[in-house]
Amino acid sequence: VVFVIAAAGPTFAVRAEVHGDDIRVVVAGEVDLSSAPALRAALLSAVDDAASVVAIDLCNVSYLDSTGVHCLFDAATAANGKAKTLRVEHAPAHVARVLRISGLADVMSIETDD
């Protein structure tokens, strides 16, 4: 089952896919000040769902700034408060580097395709 949670312009898209008891949030494009509100809404909605695991697929993210990092941190905090697992999957090297430098690797699993 796939459903669109939000989309924010021509350079960004986010959708959620329900797989059994898990939700995969697929993000594509540029995650910046203009797209961060849609990403935050999608992530928090996924965490609020009944799913026990929320996987965030970043394989098609071309750019991630500090507002995007903050969205991921907010989602990690919300997931932790609800005893849910939140993880990043398929992060491109440039995105994984930003996540590690920011300290997000300390609060969630970050998997790359490398």
LUMBA-327662 format. One record per residue: residue in three letters; y, x, z of N, C-alpha, C, CB in turn. Coordinates in steps of 0.1 Angstrom, whole numbers, plus 5000, padded with zeros to 4 digits. Glycine has a CB too. Layout:
BEGIN
alaYXZYXZYXZYXZ;...
END
This chain:
BEGIN
val498850095000500050005000501250095000500049905012;val502250064991503450144990504650044991503550224977;phe505650084999506849994999508050085000506749895010;val509150054994510350134995511050095007511250104982;ile511450195015512250165027513650175023511850265038;ala514050275016515450295013515650395001516250355025;ala516750384994517050474984518550494984516550424969;ala519050614982520450634984521050714972520750714997;gly521050664961521750724949520850794940522750814954;pro521450854930520650914919519951044923521450934907;thr520351114934519851244937518951234950520951344939;phe518551114954517751104966516950974966518651104979;ala515750984971514850864972513950894984514050834959;val513550784991512650785002511750655001513350805016;arg510450675003509550555003508550585014508950534989;ala507850475018506850485028505550435022507150415041;glu504450505025503150455020502250445033502450565011;val501650325034500750295045499350335041500850155050;his498650415049497350465047496550435060497250615043;gly495950315061495150285073496150285085494050395076;asp495850365095496750375107497850475106495850405119;asp498050535094499050635092500050585082498450765088;ile501250645084502350625074502750755068503550545081;arg502950765055503450885049504850845043502550935037;val505850915048507250905043507451015032508250905054;val507650965020507851065009509251075005506951014996;val509851195006511251215004511451304991511851285016;ala512451264983512651344971514151364969512051274959;gly514551484964515951504960516651584971516651374958;glu517951554972518851624980519051544993520251654973;val518751615004518951555018520251615023517751575027;asp521351535023522651585027523351475035523451645015;leu524651495037525451405044525451255038526951445044;ser525351255025525351115018524051045019525751125004;ser522951125020521551065020520951055034520651135011;ala521551125043520951135057520850995064521851225065;pro521750905062521550775069520350705064522850695067;ala520050705051518850645046517650705050518950645030;leu517650845051516450915056516250885071516651065054;arg517250885079517150855093516550715095518550865100;ala517050615088516550475089515150475085517350385080;ala514750535074513350535070512450605080513150605056;leu512850715086511950785095511850705108512550925098;leu512950655113512850575126512150445124514350545131;ser512250385112511450265110509950295110511850205096;ala509550415104508150455103507650485117508050575094;val508450545125508050575139507950455147509150675146;asp508850355145508750225152507550145148510050145150;asp506950175136505850095132504650125141505450135117;ala503550045139502350065148501550185145501449945146;ala501950265134501150375130501150485141501750445118;ser499950555142499850655153500350795147498450665158;val500350805134500750935128501750905117499551015122;val502850975117503850965106503951105099505250925112;ala503551105087503551235079504751225070502251255071;ile505551335070506751335061506451435050508051375070;asp506351385038506151465026507451515020505251385016;leu507651645021508951695015508751775002509551785026;cys507651754996507351844984508351834973505951804978;asn509051724972510051704961511551714967509951574955;val511751774978513051794984513651924978513051804999;ser514751914971515352024965516452094973516051984952;tyr516952014983518052064992517951995005519452054985;leu518152075016518152015029519252085038516752035036;asp520252005042521252065050521052025065522652015045;ser522052055073521952035088521851885091523152095095;thr522451795083522251655086520851605084523251565078;gly520151665074518751635072517951685083518351685059;val518251805088517451865099517651775112518052015102;his518851725114519151645125518351515124520651615126;cys518151455112517351335110515951365115517451285096;leu515451475110514051515114513851535129513551635107;phe514851595135514851615150514851475157516051695154;asp515751385152515851255158514451185157516951165152;ala513851195146512551125144511451195153512151135129;ala511551325154510551395163510751345178510751545162;thr512051335182512351285195511851145198513851295198;ala512051055188511550915189510050915189512150835177;ala509350995181507950995180507351045193507451085169;asn507951145199507451205212507651095223508351325215;gly508651025223508850915233507850805232510250865232;lys507250785220506250685218504850735217506650605205;ala504750865221503350935220502750925206502450865231;lys503550945196503050945182503151085177503850845174;thr502351105166502351235160503251225147500951275156;leu504151325146505051335135504851475129506551315139;arg504651485116504451615110505051615096502951655109;val505451735092506051765079504851825071507251855079;glu504751765059503751815050504351855036502651715047;his503751955030504051995016505552045015503851885007;ala506052105026507452155025507552275016507952195040;pro508452275006508652384998509152505007509752354987;ala508952625002509352745010510752745015509152875002;his511752705006513152705010513452595021514052674998;val512752485021512852385031512152425044512352245026;ala510952485043510252525055511052635062508852585051;arg511652715055512452825061513652765069513052915050;val514352665064515352595071514852535084516152495062;leu513652465083513052395094512652495105511852315090;arg512152615101511752715111512952775118510852825104;ile513952805110515252865116515852775125516152905104;ser515852645122516452545131515752515144516652415123;gly514452565144513652535156512852415156514552525168;leu512852345145512052225143510552255144512352155131;ala510152375140508752415141508252415156508552555135;asp509152415165508752405179508452265184509852465188;val508952165176508752025181507851945171510151965182;met507551995160506651925151505852025142507451825142;ser504751985137503952065128504652065114502552005127;ile504752185108505352205095504352275086506652285096;glu503852195076502852255067503452275054501652155066;thr503152385048503652425034502452425024504452555034;asp502852435012501752445002501552594998502152364989;asp502252685005502052825002500752885007503252905008;
END
